[in-house]
Amino acid sequence: MSAIVGAIAERGLARLADFVFTQALAGAERAPLVAQVREMEAAGKGPDEITDTMQSGRKQSEVDAQKKVDAAPG
Amino acid sequence: MKRILAVIALAALMGGCAVVQGLTQPLHGDKAVTTEAPAVRAARVAIDEANAYLTALNKVIGDNAATGVWTKEQAQVYLDESKAYGKRVDNARELLRGGLLTDAQSQAEVVKALILTLHKRVAEAARKEK
């Protein structure tokens, strides 16, 4: 009985860990992008320019990530 | 059990203020130039948010590959999925340019939900490998 309860508790904690980890990863990497958009808005940049910047930033991040993956050990 | 608690504690510490800043704040602030119609604005915000989530995800994928958390093959699978979502976001942008606002927004929202699911899978995989 206690083993079952323990297993359920461990599974719940594992899910919580995934959730917290996801939030940490997403939040830490997203924060600079939020700052960048806010700066552009404060500088009076138009919405199209901001969307262009976000889109090209994403495309560059694909290129950067691909370089890192290519360089990673098999 | 102890390992899981340690991961939670580590993730909470790692995230800290960045989580609060990165996740609780919308991408766009109140200083935005808001001459756009609400429907255009809603579609654009969804597209920008999707691009931001993908950029963050690609950084995590690249770093996990570079630091050896994943093998090259594992990282490539996630990166390919991320790139496919990126193409769908580009498609939503084209719909926005073409004036198909509802389609653009709904497409961006669907992709955003898929990206967040991928975020969760990436985090789960990284936790298991650490």
N, CA and C atoms of all chains as a GROMACS GRO file, in nm:
protein
  612
    1MET      N    1   0.084  -0.122   0.000
    1MET     CA    2   0.000   0.000   0.000
    1MET      C    3   0.087   0.126   0.000
    2SER      N    4   0.181   0.127   0.098
    2SER     CA    5   0.266   0.246   0.107
    2SER      C    6   0.355   0.259  -0.019
    3ALA      N    7   0.388   0.146  -0.080
    3ALA     CA    8   0.468   0.150  -0.203
    3ALA      C    9   0.389   0.216  -0.316
    4ILE      N   10   0.257   0.182  -0.320
    4ILE     CA   11   0.170   0.241  -0.424
    4ILE      C   12   0.158   0.392  -0.403
    5VAL      N   13   0.133   0.429  -0.276
    5VAL     CA   14   0.121   0.572  -0.244
    5VAL      C   15   0.253   0.644  -0.278
    6GLY      N   16   0.362   0.578  -0.245
    6GLY     CA   17   0.494   0.636  -0.274
    6GLY      C   18   0.516   0.654  -0.423
    7ALA      N   19   0.475   0.554  -0.500
    7ALA     CA   20   0.491   0.561  -0.646
    7ALA      C   21   0.408   0.673  -0.705
    8ILE      N   22   0.282   0.684  -0.654
    8ILE     CA   23   0.194   0.791  -0.703
    8ILE      C   24   0.253   0.928  -0.668
    9ALA      N   25   0.302   0.940  -0.543
    9ALA     CA   26   0.362   1.067  -0.500
    9ALA      C   27   0.483   1.101  -0.585
   10GLU      N   28   0.564   1.000  -0.616
   10GLU     CA   29   0.686   1.024  -0.695
   10GLU      C   30   0.649   1.069  -0.836
   11ARG      N   31   0.545   1.006  -0.890
   11ARG     CA   32   0.500   1.043  -1.024
   11ARG      C   33   0.450   1.188  -1.028
   12GLY      N   34   0.374   1.223  -0.920
   12GLY     CA   35   0.322   1.360  -0.910
   12GLY      C   36   0.436   1.459  -0.902
   13LEU      N   37   0.535   1.425  -0.821
   13LEU     CA   38   0.650   1.514  -0.806
   13LEU      C   39   0.729   1.525  -0.937
   14ALA      N   40   0.737   1.414  -1.010
   14ALA     CA   41   0.807   1.416  -1.139
   14ALA      C   42   0.737   1.511  -1.235
   15ARG      N   43   0.603   1.506  -1.233
   15ARG     CA   44   0.527   1.598  -1.320
   15ARG      C   45   0.548   1.742  -1.277
   16LEU      N   46   0.550   1.763  -1.146
   16LEU     CA   47   0.573   1.898  -1.094
   16LEU      C   48   0.712   1.945  -1.136
   17ALA      N   49   0.809   1.854  -1.126
   17ALA     CA   50   0.946   1.889  -1.166
   17ALA      C   51   0.950   1.927  -1.313
   18ASP      N   52   0.880   1.852  -1.398
   18ASP     CA   53   0.875   1.885  -1.541
   18ASP      C   54   0.817   2.023  -1.561
   19PHE      N   55   0.708   2.050  -1.487
   19PHE     CA   56   0.640   2.177  -1.502
   19PHE      C   57   0.734   2.292  -1.461
   20VAL      N   58   0.796   2.278  -1.344
   20VAL     CA   59   0.885   2.385  -1.295
   20VAL      C   60   1.002   2.402  -1.390
   21PHE      N   61   1.057   2.289  -1.436
   21PHE     CA   62   1.172   2.294  -1.527
   21PHE      C   63   1.134   2.364  -1.658
   22THR      N   64   1.015   2.330  -1.710
   22THR     CA   65   0.966   2.393  -1.833
   22THR      C   66   0.954   2.543  -1.816
   23GLN      N   67   0.893   2.581  -1.702
   23GLN     CA   68   0.873   2.723  -1.677
   23GLN      C   69   1.008   2.795  -1.666
   24ALA      N   70   1.104   2.728  -1.600
   24ALA     CA   71   1.236   2.789  -1.583
   24ALA      C   72   1.305   2.807  -1.717
   25LEU      N   73   1.301   2.702  -1.800
   25LEU     CA   74   1.365   2.711  -1.931
   25LEU      C   75   1.300   2.819  -2.016
   26ALA      N   76   1.167   2.810  -2.024
   26ALA     CA   77   1.095   2.904  -2.110
   26ALA      C   78   1.110   3.047  -2.060
   27GLY      N   79   1.099   3.064  -1.929
   27GLY     CA   80   1.106   3.198  -1.872
   27GLY      C   81   1.243   3.261  -1.889
   28ALA      N   82   1.347   3.182  -1.861
   28ALA     CA   83   1.483   3.235  -1.866
   28ALA      C   84   1.520   3.277  -2.008
   29GLU      N   85   1.477   3.200  -2.106
   29GLU     CA   86   1.514   3.230  -2.245
   29GLU      C   87   1.421   3.335  -2.306
   30ARG      N   88   1.301   3.346  -2.252
   30ARG     CA   89   1.205   3.439  -2.309
   30ARG      C   90   1.224   3.582  -2.256
   31ALA      N   91   1.277   3.593  -2.134
   31ALA     CA   92   1.290   3.724  -2.071
   31ALA      C   93   1.365   3.827  -2.158
   32PRO      N   94   1.479   3.789  -2.219
   32PRO     CA   95   1.549   3.888  -2.303
   32PRO      C   96   1.467   3.932  -2.424
   33LEU      N   97   1.381   3.841  -2.474
   33LEU     CA   98   1.297   3.876  -2.590
   33LEU      C   99   1.190   3.976  -2.550
   34VAL      N  100   1.134   3.957  -2.430
   34VAL     CA  101   1.035   4.052  -2.379
   34VAL      C  102   1.101   4.189  -2.367
   35ALA      N  103   1.222   4.192  -2.313
   35ALA     CA  104   1.295   4.319  -2.296
   35ALA      C  105   1.320   4.385  -2.432
   36GLN      N  106   1.357   4.303  -2.531
   36GLN     CA  107   1.386   4.355  -2.665
   36GLN      C  108   1.261   4.419  -2.727
   37VAL      N  109   1.148   4.352  -2.714
   37VAL     CA  110   1.024   4.405  -2.771
   37VAL      C  111   0.986   4.535  -2.701
   38ARG      N  112   0.998   4.533  -2.568
   38ARG     CA  113   0.963   4.655  -2.492
   38ARG      C  114   1.052   4.774  -2.534
   39GLU      N  115   1.179   4.746  -2.557
   39GLU     CA  116   1.272   4.853  -2.599
   39GLU      C  117   1.232   4.909  -2.735
   40MET      N  118   1.197   4.818  -2.825
   40MET     CA  119   1.156   4.862  -2.960
   40MET      C  120   1.028   4.945  -2.954
   41GLU      N  121   0.936   4.902  -2.870
   41GLU     CA  122   0.810   4.977  -2.854
   41GLU      C  123   0.837   5.116  -2.797
   42ALA      N  124   0.925   5.119  -2.696
   42ALA     CA  125   0.959   5.247  -2.634
   42ALA      C  126   1.028   5.341  -2.733
   43ALA      N  127   1.102   5.281  -2.827
   43ALA     CA  128   1.172   5.361  -2.929
   43ALA      C  129   1.080   5.402  -3.044
   44GLY      N  130   0.954   5.361  -3.033
   44GLY     CA  131   0.856   5.402  -3.134
   44GLY      C  132   0.856   5.318  -3.261
   45LYS      N  133   0.916   5.200  -3.255
   45LYS     CA  134   0.917   5.112  -3.373
   45LYS      C  135   0.774   5.063  -3.400
   46GLY      N  136   0.744   5.050  -3.527
   46GLY     CA  137   0.610   5.006  -3.567
   46GLY      C  138   0.592   4.856  -3.548
   47PRO      N  139   0.466   4.811  -3.544
   47PRO     CA  140   0.439   4.669  -3.520
   47PRO      C  141   0.498   4.577  -3.627
   48ASP      N  142   0.499   4.623  -3.753
   48ASP     CA  143   0.555   4.539  -3.860
   48ASP      C  144   0.704   4.516  -3.839
   49GLU      N  145   0.771   4.624  -3.799
   49GLU     CA  146   0.916   4.615  -3.776
   49GLU      C  147   0.946   4.519  -3.661
   50ILE      N  148   0.862   4.526  -3.557
   50ILE     CA  149   0.882   4.437  -3.441
   50ILE      C  150   0.858   4.292  -3.482
   51THR      N  151   0.752   4.269  -3.560
   51THR     CA  152   0.723   4.132  -3.606
   51THR      C  153   0.836   4.080  -3.695
   52ASP      N  154   0.888   4.168  -3.783
   52ASP     CA  155   1.003   4.129  -3.868
   52ASP      C  156   1.122   4.088  -3.782
   53THR      N  157   1.147   4.168  -3.678
   53THR     CA  158   1.261   4.140  -3.590
   53THR      C  159   1.244   4.007  -3.518
   54MET      N  160   1.121   3.982  -3.469
   54MET     CA  161   1.095   3.856  -3.397
   54MET      C  162   1.110   3.736  -3.491
   55GLN      N  163   1.062   3.757  -3.614
   55GLN     CA  164   1.068   3.648  -3.713
   55GLN      C  165   1.213   3.618  -3.752
   56SER      N  166   1.289   3.725  -3.780
   56SER     CA  167   1.429   3.702  -3.820
   56SER      C  168   1.510   3.649  -3.702
   57GLY      N  169   1.476   3.691  -3.581
   57GLY     CA  170   1.543   3.638  -3.461
   57GLY      C  171   1.519   3.489  -3.447
   58ARG      N  172   1.396   3.448  -3.475
   58ARG     CA  173   1.364   3.305  -3.467
   58ARG      C  174   1.441   3.226  -3.573
   59LYS      N  175   1.446   3.283  -3.694
   59LYS     CA  176   1.519   3.213  -3.802
   59LYS      C  177   1.667   3.201  -3.769
   60GLN      N  178   1.723   3.308  -3.712
   60GLN     CA  179   1.865   3.303  -3.673
   60GLN      C  180   1.886   3.200  -3.563
   61SER      N  181   1.789   3.190  -3.471
   61SER     CA  182   1.802   3.092  -3.361
   61SER      C  183   1.800   2.949  -3.416
   62GLU      N  184   1.727   2.928  -3.525
   62GLU     CA  185   1.727   2.795  -3.590
   62GLU      C  186   1.866   2.764  -3.646
   63VAL      N  187   1.926   2.865  -3.710
   63VAL     CA  188   2.060   2.847  -3.768
   63VAL      C  189   2.163   2.820  -3.657
   64ASP      N  190   2.155   2.900  -3.550
   64ASP     CA  191   2.249   2.884  -3.438
   64ASP      C  192   2.234   2.746  -3.374
   65ALA      N  193   2.108   2.705  -3.352
   65ALA     CA  194   2.084   2.575  -3.289
   65ALA      C  195   2.134   2.462  -3.380
   66GLN      N  196   2.113   2.479  -3.512
   66GLN     CA  197   2.158   2.374  -3.606
   66GLN      C  198   2.310   2.361  -3.602
   67LYS      N  199   2.380   2.474  -3.592
   67LYS     CA  200   2.527   2.469  -3.583
   67LYS      C  201   2.570   2.392  -3.460
   68LYS      N  202   2.503   2.417  -3.347
   68LYS     CA  203   2.538   2.349  -3.222
   68LYS      C  204   2.508   2.200  -3.232
   69VAL      N  205   2.395   2.167  -3.294
   69VAL     CA  206   2.358   2.025  -3.309
   69VAL      C  207   2.460   1.955  -3.400
   70ASP      N  208   2.498   2.022  -3.510
   70ASP     CA  209   2.595   1.962  -3.603
   70ASP      C  210   2.731   1.938  -3.536
   71ALA      N  211   2.764   2.028  -3.443
   71ALA     CA  212   2.894   2.016  -3.376
   71ALA      C  213   2.890   1.920  -3.258
   72ALA      N  214   2.769   1.879  -3.219
   72ALA     CA  215   2.756   1.790  -3.100
   72ALA      C  216   2.807   1.651  -3.133
   73PRO      N  217   2.859   1.581  -3.030
   73PRO     CA  218   2.904   1.443  -3.054
   73PRO      C  219   2.785   1.352  -3.086
   74GLY      N  220   2.806   1.261  -3.180
   74GLY     CA  221   2.698   1.170  -3.221
   74GLY      C  222   2.655   1.080  -3.109
   75MET      N  223   1.324   1.002  -0.558
   75MET     CA  224   1.244   1.109  -0.494
   75MET      C  225   1.331   1.231  -0.461
   76LYS      N  226   1.447   1.204  -0.397
   76LYS     CA  227   1.536   1.315  -0.362
   76LYS      C  228   1.585   1.387  -0.487
   77ARG      N  229   1.607   1.306  -0.594
   77ARG     CA  230   1.657   1.363  -0.720
   77ARG      C  231   1.554   1.460  -0.777
   78ILE      N  232   1.426   1.418  -0.770
   78ILE     CA  233   1.319   1.501  -0.825
   78ILE      C  234   1.308   1.631  -0.746
   79LEU      N  235   1.314   1.618  -0.612
   79LEU     CA  236   1.306   1.739  -0.529
   79LEU      C  237   1.424   1.832  -0.559
   80ALA      N  238   1.540   1.773  -0.582
   80ALA     CA  239   1.659   1.853  -0.614
   80ALA      C  240   1.639   1.926  -0.747
   81VAL      N  241   1.578   1.857  -0.844
   81VAL     CA  242   1.554   1.920  -0.975
   81VAL      C  243   1.457   2.035  -0.961
   82ILE      N  244   1.350   2.013  -0.880
   82ILE     CA  245   1.253   2.121  -0.858
   82ILE      C  246   1.322   2.242  -0.796
   83ALA      N  247   1.401   2.216  -0.693
   83ALA     CA  248   1.471   2.327  -0.624
   83ALA      C  249   1.567   2.398  -0.720
   84LEU      N  250   1.642   2.319  -0.797
   84LEU     CA  251   1.739   2.376  -0.891
   84LEU      C  252   1.669   2.459  -0.998
   85ALA      N  253   1.560   2.402  -1.051
   85ALA     CA  254   1.487   2.472  -1.157
   85ALA      C  255   1.428   2.602  -1.105
   86ALA      N  256   1.376   2.596  -0.981
   86ALA     CA  257   1.316   2.716  -0.922
   86ALA      C  258   1.423   2.823  -0.904
   87LEU      N  259   1.542   2.781  -0.857
   87LEU     CA  260   1.651   2.876  -0.838
   87LEU      C  261   1.701   2.932  -0.970
   88MET      N  262   1.717   2.838  -1.068
   88MET     CA  263   1.766   2.879  -1.200
   88MET      C  264   1.672   2.980  -1.264
   89GLY      N  265   1.543   2.948  -1.253
   89GLY     CA  266   1.443   3.034  -1.317
   89GLY      C  267   1.433   3.166  -1.246
   90GLY      N  268   1.402   3.157  -1.118
   90GLY     CA  269   1.392   3.274  -1.031
   90GLY      C  270   1.321   3.390  -1.095
   91CYS      N  271   1.390   3.502  -1.095
   91CYS     CA  272   1.332   3.625  -1.148
   91CYS      C  273   1.303   3.613  -1.298
   92ALA      N  274   1.386   3.537  -1.368
   92ALA     CA  275   1.366   3.524  -1.512
   92ALA      C  276   1.230   3.465  -1.543
   93VAL      N  277   1.186   3.370  -1.460
   93VAL     CA  278   1.055   3.309  -1.483
   93VAL      C  279   0.947   3.414  -1.469
   94VAL      N  280   0.960   3.491  -1.359
   94VAL     CA  281   0.859   3.594  -1.334
   94VAL      C  282   0.856   3.694  -1.450
   95GLN      N  283   0.976   3.738  -1.491
   95GLN     CA  284   0.985   3.836  -1.600
   95GLN      C  285   0.941   3.776  -1.732
   96GLY      N  286   0.991   3.655  -1.758
   96GLY     CA  287   0.971   3.595  -1.889
   96GLY      C  288   0.832   3.542  -1.913
   97LEU      N  289   0.770   3.490  -1.810
   97LEU     CA  290   0.642   3.424  -1.833
   97LEU      C  291   0.521   3.504  -1.790
   98THR      N  292   0.535   3.588  -1.688
   98THR     CA  293   0.417   3.660  -1.642
   98THR      C  294   0.392   3.785  -1.725
   99GLN      N  295   0.498   3.837  -1.787
   99GLN     CA  296   0.481   3.957  -1.868
   99GLN      C  297   0.442   3.919  -2.010
  100PRO      N  298   0.341   3.987  -2.064
  100PRO     CA  299   0.317   3.965  -2.207
  100PRO      C  300   0.434   4.020  -2.288
  101LEU      N  301   0.449   3.966  -2.409
  101LEU     CA  302   0.561   4.008  -2.493
  101LEU      C  303   0.554   4.157  -2.523
  102HIS      N  304   0.433   4.203  -2.554
  102HIS     CA  305   0.413   4.344  -2.589
  102HIS      C  306   0.372   4.423  -2.466
  103GLY      N  307   0.425   4.544  -2.454
  103GLY     CA  308   0.390   4.630  -2.342
  103GLY      C  309   0.288   4.734  -2.379
  104ASP      N  310   0.264   4.825  -2.286
  104ASP     CA  311   0.161   4.926  -2.312
  104ASP      C  312   0.214   5.046  -2.391
  105LYS      N  313   0.346   5.041  -2.424
  105LYS     CA  314   0.401   5.151  -2.504
  105LYS      C  315   0.395   5.120  -2.654
  106ALA      N  316   0.330   5.010  -2.688
  106ALA     CA  317   0.322   4.970  -2.828
  106ALA      C  318   0.243   5.072  -2.908
  107VAL      N  319   0.283   5.086  -3.034
  107VAL     CA  320   0.208   5.173  -3.125
  107VAL      C  321   0.079   5.099  -3.161
  108THR      N  322  -0.033   5.145  -3.111
  108THR     CA  323  -0.156   5.069  -3.126
  108THR      C  324  -0.253   5.137  -3.224
  109THR      N  325  -0.204   5.158  -3.346
  109THR     CA  326  -0.291   5.215  -3.448
  109THR      C  327  -0.363   5.104  -3.524
  110GLU      N  328  -0.328   4.980  -3.496
  110GLU     CA  329  -0.387   4.868  -3.568
  110GLU      C  330  -0.526   4.835  -3.514
  111ALA      N  331  -0.608   4.778  -3.601
  111ALA     CA  332  -0.739   4.731  -3.559
  111ALA      C  333  -0.720   4.616  -3.461
  112PRO      N  334  -0.813   4.597  -3.367
  112PRO     CA  335  -0.797   4.492  -3.265
  112PRO      C  336  -0.773   4.353  -3.324
  113ALA      N  337  -0.840   4.322  -3.436
  113ALA     CA  338  -0.823   4.189  -3.496
  113ALA      C  339  -0.682   4.169  -3.552
  114VAL      N  340  -0.630   4.276  -3.612
  114VAL     CA  341  -0.493   4.270  -3.665
  114VAL      C  342  -0.395   4.256  -3.550
  115ARG      N  343  -0.420   4.335  -3.447
  115ARG     CA  344  -0.332   4.334  -3.330
  115ARG      C  345  -0.329   4.194  -3.266
  116ALA      N  346  -0.447   4.134  -3.252
  116ALA     CA  347  -0.456   4.002  -3.188
  116ALA      C  348  -0.378   3.898  -3.267
  117ALA      N  349  -0.392   3.903  -3.400
  117ALA     CA  350  -0.320   3.808  -3.485
  117ALA      C  351  -0.170   3.831  -3.475
  118ARG      N  352  -0.130   3.959  -3.476
  118ARG     CA  353   0.013   3.991  -3.471
  118ARG      C  354   0.075   3.947  -3.339
  119VAL      N  355   0.003   3.973  -3.229
  119VAL     CA  356   0.056   3.935  -3.096
  119VAL      C  357   0.075   3.784  -3.090
  120ALA      N  358  -0.023   3.709  -3.143
  120ALA     CA  359  -0.012   3.562  -3.141
  120ALA      C  360   0.110   3.516  -3.222
  121ILE      N  361   0.134   3.581  -3.336
  121ILE     CA  362   0.249   3.545  -3.421
  121ILE      C  363   0.380   3.580  -3.350
  122ASP      N  364   0.385   3.700  -3.291
  122ASP     CA  365   0.507   3.741  -3.221
  122ASP      C  366   0.536   3.648  -3.103
  123GLU      N  367   0.430   3.614  -3.030
  123GLU     CA  368   0.448   3.523  -2.914
  123GLU      C  369   0.500   3.387  -2.961
  124ALA      N  370   0.443   3.337  -3.070
  124ALA     CA  371   0.487   3.206  -3.122
  124ALA      C  372   0.634   3.212  -3.162
  125ASN      N  373   0.675   3.321  -3.229
  125ASN     CA  374   0.816   3.336  -3.267
  125ASN      C  375   0.907   3.343  -3.144
  126ALA      N  376   0.860   3.413  -3.040
  126ALA     CA  377   0.941   3.425  -2.918
  126ALA      C  378   0.957   3.289  -2.850
  127TYR      N  379   0.850   3.213  -2.842
  127TYR     CA  380   0.858   3.080  -2.780
  127TYR      C  381   0.952   2.990  -2.859
  128LEU      N  382   0.947   3.000  -2.991
  128LEU     CA  383   1.035   2.915  -3.073
  128LEU      C  384   1.182   2.956  -3.056
  129THR      N  385   1.207   3.086  -3.051
  129THR     CA  386   1.344   3.134  -3.031
  129THR      C  387   1.401   3.080  -2.900
  130ALA      N  388   1.321   3.090  -2.794
  130ALA     CA  389   1.364   3.039  -2.662
  130ALA      C  390   1.388   2.889  -2.669
  131LEU      N  391   1.299   2.820  -2.737
  131LEU     CA  392   1.310   2.673  -2.747
  131LEU      C  393   1.436   2.634  -2.824
  132ASN      N  394   1.463   2.703  -2.934
  132ASN     CA  395   1.581   2.671  -3.015
  132ASN      C  396   1.710   2.690  -2.936
  133LYS      N  397   1.711   2.792  -2.852
  133LYS     CA  398   1.829   2.817  -2.767
  133LYS      C  399   1.850   2.697  -2.673
  134VAL      N  400   1.741   2.652  -2.612
  134VAL     CA  401   1.750   2.538  -2.519
  134VAL      C  402   1.796   2.412  -2.593
  135ILE      N  403   1.740   2.389  -2.712
  135ILE     CA  404   1.777   2.270  -2.790
  135ILE      C  405   1.927   2.276  -2.826
  136GLY      N  406   1.972   2.390  -2.875
  136GLY     CA  407   2.113   2.406  -2.911
  136GLY      C  408   2.205   2.386  -2.791
  137ASP      N  409   2.167   2.445  -2.678
  137ASP     CA  410   2.250   2.433  -2.557
  137ASP      C  411   2.253   2.289  -2.507
  138ASN      N  412   2.139   2.221  -2.513
  138ASN     CA  413   2.136   2.081  -2.467
  138ASN      C  414   2.220   1.991  -2.558
  139ALA      N  415   2.227   2.025  -2.685
  139ALA     CA  416   2.312   1.949  -2.776
  139ALA      C  417   2.459   1.980  -2.749
  140ALA      N  418   2.489   2.108  -2.732
  140ALA     CA  419   2.628   2.150  -2.712
  140ALA      C  420   2.687   2.098  -2.581
  141THR      N  421   2.603   2.089  -2.478
  141THR     CA  422   2.654   2.045  -2.347
  141THR      C  423   2.645   1.894  -2.329
  142GLY      N  424   2.598   1.825  -2.433
  142GLY     CA  425   2.596   1.679  -2.427
  142GLY      C  426   2.481   1.621  -2.349
  143VAL      N  427   2.381   1.704  -2.316
  143VAL     CA  428   2.262   1.651  -2.247
  143VAL      C  429   2.191   1.551  -2.339
  144TRP      N  430   2.190   1.584  -2.468
  144TRP     CA  431   2.130   1.493  -2.567
  144TRP      C  432   2.235   1.453  -2.670
  145THR      N  433   2.206   1.345  -2.738
  145THR     CA  434   2.288   1.309  -2.853
  145THR      C  435   2.248   1.400  -2.968
  146LYS      N  436   2.330   1.399  -3.071
  146LYS     CA  437   2.302   1.478  -3.191
  146LYS      C  438   2.166   1.441  -3.250
  147GLU      N  439   2.139   1.311  -3.256
  147GLU     CA  440   2.013   1.262  -3.315
  147GLU      C  441   1.892   1.310  -3.235
  148GLN      N  442   1.902   1.301  -3.101
  148GLN     CA  443   1.791   1.345  -3.016
  148GLN      C  444   1.763   1.493  -3.039
  149ALA      N  445   1.870   1.573  -3.036
  149ALA     CA  446   1.854   1.718  -3.053
  149ALA      C  447   1.796   1.752  -3.191
  150GLN      N  448   1.841   1.676  -3.293
  150GLN     CA  449   1.793   1.703  -3.429
  150GLN      C  450   1.643   1.679  -3.442
  151VAL      N  451   1.593   1.578  -3.374
  151VAL     CA  452   1.449   1.549  -3.378
  151VAL      C  453   1.369   1.669  -3.325
  152TYR      N  454   1.413   1.722  -3.211
  152TYR     CA  455   1.342   1.836  -3.152
  152TYR      C  456   1.358   1.961  -3.240
  153LEU      N  457   1.478   1.979  -3.295
  153LEU     CA  458   1.502   2.098  -3.378
  153LEU      C  459   1.419   2.092  -3.507
  154ASP      N  460   1.408   1.973  -3.565
  154ASP     CA  461   1.326   1.958  -3.686
  154ASP      C  462   1.180   1.994  -3.656
  155GLU      N  463   1.134   1.950  -3.541
  155GLU     CA  464   0.995   1.979  -3.503
  155GLU      C  465   0.977   2.130  -3.484
  156SER      N  466   1.075   2.191  -3.419
  156SER     CA  467   1.071   2.336  -3.397
  156SER      C  468   1.070   2.411  -3.531
  157LYS      N  469   1.154   2.367  -3.625
  157LYS     CA  470   1.159   2.432  -3.757
  157LYS      C  471   1.026   2.418  -3.831
  158ALA      N  472   0.963   2.302  -3.816
  158ALA     CA  473   0.833   2.281  -3.882
  158ALA      C  474   0.729   2.378  -3.825
  159TYR      N  475   0.733   2.399  -3.695
  159TYR     CA  476   0.640   2.496  -3.634
  159TYR      C  477   0.673   2.637  -3.682
  160GLY      N  478   0.802   2.663  -3.700
  160GLY     CA  479   0.843   2.795  -3.749
  160GLY      C  480   0.783   2.825  -3.886
  161LYS      N  481   0.780   2.722  -3.971
  161LYS     CA  482   0.720   2.741  -4.104
  161LYS      C  483   0.571   2.771  -4.092
  162ARG      N  484   0.506   2.709  -3.995
  162ARG     CA  485   0.362   2.735  -3.976
  162ARG      C  486   0.339   2.877  -3.925
  163VAL      N  487   0.431   2.926  -3.844
  163VAL     CA  488   0.420   3.065  -3.797
  163VAL      C  489   0.441   3.161  -3.914
  164ASP      N  490   0.538   3.128  -4.001
  164ASP     CA  491   0.559   3.210  -4.121
  164ASP      C  492   0.433   3.212  -4.208
  165ASN      N  493   0.369   3.098  -4.215
  165ASN     CA  494   0.245   3.088  -4.291
  165ASN      C  495   0.136   3.179  -4.230
  166ALA      N  496   0.130   3.180  -4.098
  166ALA     CA  497   0.033   3.267  -4.029
  166ALA      C  498   0.063   3.413  -4.061
  167ARG      N  499   0.192   3.447  -4.067
  167ARG     CA  500   0.232   3.584  -4.102
  167ARG      C  501   0.184   3.620  -4.243
  168GLU      N  502   0.196   3.526  -4.335
  168GLU     CA  503   0.150   3.550  -4.472
  168GLU      C  504  -0.002   3.571  -4.474
  169LEU      N  505  -0.072   3.494  -4.394
  169LEU     CA  506  -0.218   3.510  -4.385
  169LEU      C  507  -0.252   3.649  -4.332
  170LEU      N  508  -0.174   3.695  -4.234
  170LEU     CA  509  -0.195   3.829  -4.178
  170LEU      C  510  -0.173   3.935  -4.286
  171ARG      N  511  -0.065   3.917  -4.363
  171ARG     CA  512  -0.035   4.012  -4.472
  171ARG      C  513  -0.146   4.013  -4.575
  172GLY      N  514  -0.206   3.895  -4.595
  172GLY     CA  515  -0.313   3.884  -4.693
  172GLY      C  516  -0.449   3.928  -4.641
  173GLY      N  517  -0.453   3.972  -4.515
  173GLY     CA  518  -0.578   4.022  -4.459
  173GLY      C  519  -0.669   3.914  -4.404
  174LEU      N  520  -0.622   3.790  -4.400
  174LEU     CA  521  -0.702   3.681  -4.345
  174LEU      C  522  -0.677   3.673  -4.195
  175LEU      N  523  -0.734   3.767  -4.123
  175LEU     CA  524  -0.698   3.789  -3.983
  175LEU      C  525  -0.736   3.674  -3.892
  176THR      N  526  -0.859   3.625  -3.908
  176THR     CA  527  -0.904   3.516  -3.821
  176THR      C  528  -0.821   3.391  -3.844
  177ASP      N  529  -0.795   3.362  -3.972
  177ASP     CA  530  -0.713   3.244  -4.005
  177ASP      C  531  -0.572   3.261  -3.948
  178ALA      N  532  -0.517   3.382  -3.962
  178ALA     CA  533  -0.381   3.408  -3.914
  178ALA      C  534  -0.374   3.388  -3.763
  179GLN      N  535  -0.472   3.444  -3.692
  179GLN     CA  536  -0.468   3.433  -3.547
  179GLN      C  537  -0.489   3.288  -3.501
  180SER      N  538  -0.588   3.221  -3.562
  180SER     CA  539  -0.615   3.084  -3.517
  180SER      C  540  -0.496   2.993  -3.547
  181GLN      N  541  -0.433   3.013  -3.664
  181GLN     CA  542  -0.316   2.932  -3.698
  181GLN      C  543  -0.203   2.957  -3.597
  182ALA      N  544  -0.179   3.085  -3.566
  182ALA     CA  545  -0.072   3.118  -3.470
  182ALA      C  546  -0.103   3.062  -3.331
  183GLU      N  547  -0.230   3.068  -3.291
  183GLU     CA  548  -0.267   3.017  -3.158
  183GLU      C  549  -0.248   2.866  -3.150
  184VAL      N  550  -0.286   2.796  -3.258
  184VAL     CA  551  -0.269   2.650  -3.261
  184VAL      C  552  -0.121   2.614  -3.252
  185VAL      N  553  -0.040   2.685  -3.332
  185VAL     CA  554   0.104   2.657  -3.332
  185VAL      C  555   0.163   2.688  -3.195
  186LYS      N  556   0.116   2.797  -3.134
  186LYS     CA  557   0.165   2.835  -3.001
  186LYS      C  558   0.139   2.723  -2.900
  187ALA      N  559   0.018   2.666  -2.906
  187ALA     CA  560  -0.015   2.556  -2.815
  187ALA      C  561   0.075   2.435  -2.841
  188LEU      N  562   0.102   2.408  -2.969
  188LEU     CA  563   0.191   2.296  -3.004
  188LEU      C  564   0.333   2.321  -2.955
  189ILE      N  565   0.376   2.446  -2.967
  189ILE     CA  566   0.511   2.482  -2.922
  189ILE      C  567   0.524   2.461  -2.771
  190LEU      N  568   0.420   2.502  -2.696
  190LEU     CA  569   0.426   2.486  -2.550
  190LEU      C  570   0.428   2.339  -2.512
  191THR      N  571   0.360   2.256  -2.591
  191THR     CA  572   0.366   2.111  -2.567
  191THR      C  573   0.507   2.060  -2.592
  192LEU      N  574   0.568   2.112  -2.698
  192LEU     CA  575   0.706   2.073  -2.730
  192LEU      C  576   0.802   2.120  -2.621
  193HIS      N  577   0.779   2.242  -2.570
  193HIS     CA  578   0.858   2.294  -2.458
  193HIS      C  579   0.856   2.193  -2.343
  194LYS      N  580   0.736   2.144  -2.314
  194LYS     CA  581   0.718   2.052  -2.201
  194LYS      C  582   0.794   1.922  -2.227
  195ARG      N  583   0.785   1.872  -2.349
  195ARG     CA  584   0.855   1.747  -2.383
  195ARG      C  585   1.006   1.765  -2.377
  196VAL      N  586   1.052   1.881  -2.424
  196VAL     CA  587   1.195   1.910  -2.421
  196VAL      C  588   1.244   1.914  -2.277
  197ALA      N  589   1.168   1.980  -2.190
  197ALA     CA  590   1.206   1.990  -2.050
  197ALA      C  591   1.206   1.854  -1.984
  198GLU      N  592   1.104   1.774  -2.016
  198GLU     CA  593   1.094   1.640  -1.958
  198GLU      C  594   1.214   1.555  -2.000
  199ALA      N  595   1.247   1.563  -2.128
  199ALA     CA  596   1.359   1.485  -2.180
  199ALA      C  597   1.491   1.531  -2.117
  200ALA      N  598   1.505   1.662  -2.102
  200ALA     CA  599   1.630   1.716  -2.043
  200ALA      C  600   1.642   1.671  -1.898
  201ARG      N  601   1.530   1.673  -1.826
  201ARG     CA  602   1.532   1.631  -1.685
  201ARG      C  603   1.573   1.485  -1.674
  202LYS      N  604   1.520   1.402  -1.761
  202LYS     CA  605   1.551   1.259  -1.753
  202LYS      C  606   1.696   1.230  -1.785
  203GLU      N  607   1.753   1.313  -1.875
  203GLU     CA  608   1.891   1.288  -1.916
  203GLU      C  609   1.992   1.342  -1.816
  204LYS      N  610   1.949   1.441  -1.732
  204LYS     CA  611   2.046   1.504  -1.640
  204LYS      C  612   2.079   1.411  -1.524
   0.00000   0.00000   0.00000
